[in-house]
Amino acid sequence: MDYSILFLVLFLVGFGLVILYSTSSYKASLLYNDTTYWVKKQALFAAMGICGMLFIATRDYHIWQKKWWFAWVIYGGVIGLLLLTFAIGAASHGSQRWISIGPFSLQPSELAKIGIILFLAGVYFLIGGLSWLPENSQAMVWPLALIIAGVLFIFKPGRNKRAQWARQHTMEHRRQWMKMHQGRPGMNFESEQQQSESVDGFLRSENVWGAARHVVLDELFKGAMIRTSFGGTTIDLRHTHIAPGETYIDLDCSWGGVEIYVPSDWTVVFKCNAFFGGCDDKRWQNGNVNKENILVIRGTLSFGGLEVKD
């Protein structure tokens, strides 16, 4: 066993749990009155995954080369589970991809990732054993795989409108659920919706190892400076307006996430330098966009993400 790789895996899992706690503790305390609710669930699954990893790591992997057909059996079983979701799958957030087994839920698509790796390994060894193929047939597998992956990446389909509708539908149900449960023990949502007025229309937000939410109520929003490290920040601009021209948000996000809620008719322009991060506009595009009101989001993203929603 390679203990250096084992150490790196354990370090990344532990670091991921710390990041999860920093970004979810605030909301978990509001919804479940337990800041470690999601961390404990993730730690349980991480422990199960580590046990499975150690079990597989202690097995001789050369047996898969001799029993390549077993990979096909696993792959066939995974395909069967995927088809089973159409019959008994539980719908969640507009998607039917889970199979409920008592208190647990199984997502066959996650097992399919392992199944397809074993399947491709089986195909690779099978090609080498076919006498009617050229001797260098195995050497052609990786170049062909890279070419196919590149073509699929270039012609990747656009964002599914049904999925966008499902996200909006889910958000609306969540607002109704919060309204129904307001006032119950451990269900105080007023603090989550706490409104913070900016100074003269300009918002400054600094968040480190925590979660922050700002609702801008100024008549005219003049810009913002957002700094987030090891945490999550939510900015709500749906109750304000911007002047014609460009309004700037300066962003510095490292090891965290930022969500900005923007009216659907605003034009949003990204001018961010991302290092192991990304920006995504997830608003429903209905075509009624005001080209005069432009919100420019600029800055740096390091191991973090920015999402614009409506």
C-alpha positions as CSV (number, residue, x, y, z in Angstrom):
1,M,0.0,0.0,0.0
2,D,1.3,3.5,-0.9
3,Y,1.0,5.3,2.4
4,S,1.8,8.7,0.9
5,I,-1.3,8.5,-1.3
6,L,-3.3,7.3,1.7
7,F,-2.1,10.3,3.7
8,L,-3.1,12.7,0.8
9,V,-6.6,11.1,0.5
10,L,-7.2,11.3,4.3
11,F,-5.9,14.9,4.3
12,L,-8.2,15.9,1.4
13,V,-11.2,14.2,3.1
14,G,-10.5,16.0,6.4
15,F,-10.0,19.3,4.7
16,G,-13.2,18.8,2.8
17,L,-15.1,18.3,6.1
18,V,-13.7,21.5,7.5
19,I,-14.8,23.4,4.4
20,L,-18.2,21.8,4.6
21,Y,-18.6,22.9,8.2
22,S,-17.5,26.5,7.4
23,T,-20.0,26.8,4.6
24,S,-23.0,24.9,6.1
25,S,-22.8,25.5,9.9
26,Y,-24.9,28.7,9.8
27,K,-27.7,27.2,7.7
28,A,-27.6,23.9,9.5
29,S,-28.2,25.7,12.8
30,L,-31.2,27.5,11.4
31,L,-32.8,24.4,9.8
32,Y,-31.9,21.7,12.2
33,N,-30.6,23.5,15.3
34,D,-27.3,21.6,14.8
35,T,-24.2,23.3,13.3
36,T,-22.7,19.9,12.4
37,Y,-25.7,18.3,10.9
38,W,-24.4,18.0,7.3
39,V,-20.8,17.4,8.5
40,K,-21.8,14.3,10.5
41,K,-23.7,12.9,7.6
42,Q,-20.7,13.5,5.3
43,A,-18.3,12.1,7.8
44,L,-20.3,8.9,8.0
45,F,-20.2,8.4,4.2
46,A,-16.5,9.3,4.2
47,A,-15.8,6.6,6.8
48,M,-17.7,4.1,4.7
49,G,-15.8,5.1,1.6
50,I,-12.4,4.9,3.4
51,C,-13.2,1.3,4.6
52,G,-14.1,0.3,1.1
53,M,-11.0,1.9,-0.2
54,L,-8.8,0.1,2.3
55,F,-10.5,-3.2,1.5
56,I,-10.0,-2.8,-2.3
57,A,-6.4,-1.6,-1.8
58,T,-5.4,-4.8,0.0
59,R,-6.6,-7.0,-2.8
60,D,-4.4,-8.0,-5.7
61,Y,-5.5,-5.9,-8.7
62,H,-4.0,-8.3,-11.2
63,I,-7.0,-10.6,-10.8
64,W,-9.0,-8.1,-12.8
65,Q,-6.8,-8.7,-15.8
66,K,-7.6,-12.4,-15.7
67,K,-11.3,-12.0,-14.9
68,W,-12.1,-9.1,-17.1
69,W,-15.5,-10.5,-17.7
70,F,-16.4,-9.7,-14.1
71,A,-16.2,-6.0,-15.0
72,W,-18.9,-6.6,-17.6
73,V,-21.1,-8.2,-14.9
74,I,-20.7,-5.2,-12.6
75,Y,-21.4,-2.8,-15.5
76,G,-24.5,-4.7,-16.4
77,G,-25.8,-4.6,-12.8
78,V,-25.2,-0.8,-12.7
79,I,-27.2,-0.4,-16.0
80,G,-30.0,-2.4,-14.5
81,L,-30.1,-0.1,-11.4
82,L,-30.1,2.9,-13.7
83,L,-33.1,1.5,-15.6
84,L,-34.8,0.6,-12.2
85,T,-34.9,4.3,-11.3
86,F,-37.5,4.9,-14.1
87,A,-39.8,2.4,-12.3
88,I,-39.2,3.0,-8.6
89,G,-36.9,6.0,-8.4
90,A,-37.7,8.8,-6.0
91,A,-38.0,12.3,-7.5
92,S,-36.0,15.0,-5.8
93,H,-35.4,18.6,-7.1
94,G,-37.0,17.8,-10.4
95,S,-34.9,14.7,-11.1
96,Q,-35.7,11.1,-10.7
97,R,-32.4,9.5,-9.9
98,W,-32.6,8.0,-6.4
99,I,-33.7,4.6,-5.1
100,S,-34.9,4.7,-1.5
101,I,-34.0,1.7,0.6
102,G,-35.5,2.2,4.0
103,P,-33.8,5.2,5.7
104,F,-31.0,5.2,3.0
105,S,-31.1,6.4,-0.5
106,L,-29.0,5.0,-3.4
107,Q,-27.9,7.0,-6.4
108,P,-27.1,4.4,-9.2
109,S,-25.3,7.1,-11.3
110,E,-22.6,7.2,-8.6
111,L,-22.1,3.5,-8.9
112,A,-22.0,3.9,-12.7
113,K,-18.8,5.9,-12.4
114,I,-17.0,2.8,-10.8
115,G,-18.8,0.5,-13.2
116,I,-17.7,2.3,-16.3
117,I,-14.0,2.4,-15.1
118,L,-14.1,-1.4,-14.7
119,F,-15.9,-1.8,-18.0
120,L,-13.3,0.2,-19.9
121,A,-10.5,-1.7,-18.2
122,G,-12.1,-4.9,-19.2
123,V,-12.5,-3.7,-22.8
124,Y,-8.8,-2.7,-22.8
125,F,-7.6,-6.1,-21.8
126,L,-10.1,-7.8,-24.1
127,I,-8.7,-5.9,-27.1
128,G,-5.2,-7.2,-26.3
129,G,-6.5,-10.8,-26.3
130,L,-8.2,-10.6,-29.7
131,S,-5.9,-12.3,-32.3
132,W,-7.6,-10.8,-35.3
133,L,-6.8,-7.2,-34.3
134,P,-3.4,-5.6,-35.1
135,E,-0.6,-6.1,-32.6
136,N,-0.5,-2.4,-31.6
137,S,-4.3,-2.2,-31.1
138,Q,-4.0,-1.4,-27.4
139,A,-1.7,1.5,-28.1
140,M,-4.5,3.1,-30.2
141,V,-7.0,3.0,-27.3
142,W,-5.8,6.1,-25.4
143,P,-5.5,8.4,-28.5
144,L,-8.9,7.5,-29.6
145,A,-10.4,8.0,-26.1
146,L,-8.9,11.5,-26.0
147,I,-10.2,12.4,-29.4
148,I,-13.7,11.2,-28.5
149,A,-13.6,13.0,-25.2
150,G,-12.6,16.2,-26.9
151,V,-15.4,15.9,-29.5
152,L,-18.0,15.3,-26.7
153,F,-16.7,18.3,-24.8
154,I,-16.9,20.6,-27.8
155,F,-20.4,19.5,-28.7
156,K,-21.7,19.5,-25.1
157,P,-25.4,20.4,-25.1
158,G,-26.6,23.6,-23.6
159,R,-28.2,24.0,-20.2
160,N,-31.5,22.1,-19.9
161,K,-34.4,24.4,-19.6
162,R,-36.3,21.8,-17.6
163,A,-33.6,21.7,-15.0
164,Q,-33.7,25.5,-14.7
165,W,-37.4,25.4,-14.2
166,A,-37.0,22.7,-11.6
167,R,-34.5,24.8,-9.7
168,Q,-36.8,27.7,-9.6
169,H,-39.7,25.5,-8.6
170,T,-37.7,24.0,-5.8
171,M,-36.7,27.5,-4.5
172,E,-40.3,28.5,-4.4
173,H,-41.3,25.4,-2.5
174,R,-38.4,26.1,0.0
175,R,-39.7,29.7,0.6
176,Q,-43.2,28.3,1.2
177,W,-41.8,25.6,3.6
178,M,-39.9,28.2,5.5
179,K,-43.0,30.4,5.8
180,M,-45.0,27.4,7.2
181,H,-42.4,26.4,9.7
182,Q,-41.5,29.9,10.9
183,G,-41.7,30.1,14.7
184,R,-41.3,26.4,15.5
185,P,-38.4,25.4,17.8
186,G,-35.1,25.5,15.9
187,M,-36.9,27.0,12.9
188,N,-36.1,30.7,13.2
189,F,-35.6,31.9,9.6
190,E,-35.7,35.6,10.4
191,S,-32.0,35.6,11.1
192,E,-31.3,34.0,7.8
193,Q,-33.3,36.7,6.0
194,Q,-31.8,39.5,8.1
195,Q,-31.6,42.6,6.0
196,S,-28.4,44.6,5.9
197,E,-28.4,48.1,4.4
198,S,-25.4,49.2,2.6
199,V,-23.7,52.6,3.1
200,D,-24.9,55.0,0.5
201,G,-25.7,52.2,-1.9
202,F,-22.3,50.6,-1.7
203,L,-22.0,47.2,0.1
204,R,-18.9,45.9,1.8
205,S,-18.8,42.3,2.9
206,E,-15.9,40.4,4.5
207,N,-16.5,36.8,5.5
208,V,-14.0,34.3,6.9
209,W,-14.8,30.9,8.1
210,G,-18.5,31.4,8.2
211,A,-21.7,32.3,6.3
212,A,-23.1,35.7,5.5
213,R,-26.2,37.0,3.8
214,H,-26.8,40.6,2.8
215,V,-30.1,42.0,1.4
216,V,-29.6,45.4,-0.3
217,L,-32.6,47.7,0.3
218,D,-31.1,50.9,-1.1
219,E,-33.0,52.6,-3.8
220,L,-29.9,52.6,-6.0
221,F,-27.2,50.0,-5.8
222,K,-23.8,51.6,-6.6
223,G,-21.5,48.6,-6.2
224,A,-19.9,46.2,-3.8
225,M,-16.7,44.8,-2.5
226,I,-17.0,41.2,-1.4
227,R,-14.2,39.2,0.2
228,T,-14.9,35.6,1.2
229,S,-12.4,33.0,2.5
230,F,-13.3,29.5,3.6
231,G,-17.0,30.4,3.8
232,G,-20.2,31.2,1.9
233,T,-21.6,34.6,1.1
234,T,-25.1,35.4,-0.3
235,I,-25.9,38.8,-1.8
236,D,-29.6,39.7,-2.7
237,L,-30.0,42.5,-5.2
238,R,-33.6,41.8,-6.1
239,H,-34.9,44.7,-4.1
240,T,-32.8,47.5,-5.5
241,H,-32.0,49.1,-8.9
242,I,-28.8,50.1,-10.8
243,A,-28.2,53.1,-12.9
244,P,-27.8,52.9,-16.6
245,G,-24.3,52.0,-17.5
246,E,-21.9,49.7,-15.7
247,T,-22.1,49.0,-12.0
248,Y,-19.2,47.0,-10.5
249,I,-18.9,44.3,-7.9
250,D,-15.3,43.6,-6.9
251,L,-14.9,40.1,-5.7
252,D,-12.1,38.2,-3.9
253,C,-13.1,34.6,-3.2
254,S,-10.7,31.9,-2.0
255,W,-11.8,28.4,-0.9
256,G,-15.4,29.5,-0.7
257,G,-18.6,30.2,-2.6
258,V,-20.6,33.4,-3.5
259,E,-24.2,33.5,-4.6
260,I,-25.6,36.7,-6.0
261,Y,-29.4,37.0,-6.6
262,V,-30.0,39.4,-9.5
263,P,-33.2,40.4,-11.3
264,S,-33.6,38.5,-14.5
265,D,-33.7,41.6,-16.7
266,W,-30.2,42.8,-15.7
267,T,-27.2,42.2,-17.9
268,V,-24.4,40.5,-16.0
269,V,-20.9,40.5,-17.3
270,F,-18.1,38.3,-15.7
271,K,-14.6,39.7,-15.7
272,C,-13.1,37.3,-13.2
273,N,-9.8,35.5,-13.1
274,A,-10.4,31.9,-11.9
275,F,-7.9,29.5,-10.6
276,F,-9.5,26.1,-9.9
277,G,-12.9,28.0,-9.8
278,G,-15.6,29.2,-12.0
279,C,-18.5,31.6,-12.6
280,D,-22.0,30.6,-13.7
281,D,-25.1,32.6,-14.6
282,K,-28.1,30.3,-13.6
283,R,-30.9,32.8,-14.2
284,W,-33.9,32.0,-16.3
285,Q,-33.2,33.8,-19.6
286,N,-36.6,35.0,-20.9
287,G,-35.2,37.4,-23.5
288,N,-36.4,40.6,-21.7
289,V,-32.9,41.8,-20.8
290,N,-32.2,45.5,-20.3
291,K,-28.9,46.2,-22.2
292,E,-28.5,49.6,-20.5
293,N,-28.3,48.2,-16.9
294,I,-25.0,46.3,-16.8
295,L,-23.7,44.6,-13.6
296,V,-20.0,43.8,-14.0
297,I,-18.5,41.3,-11.6
298,R,-14.8,41.4,-11.6
299,G,-12.1,40.0,-9.3
300,T,-10.4,36.7,-8.5
301,L,-11.7,33.2,-7.7
302,S,-9.3,30.7,-6.2
303,F,-10.7,27.3,-5.4
304,G,-14.1,28.8,-5.2
305,G,-17.2,29.4,-7.2
306,L,-19.6,32.2,-8.1
307,E,-23.3,31.7,-9.0
308,V,-25.7,34.3,-10.2
309,K,-29.3,33.4,-9.7
310,D,-32.7,35.0,-9.8
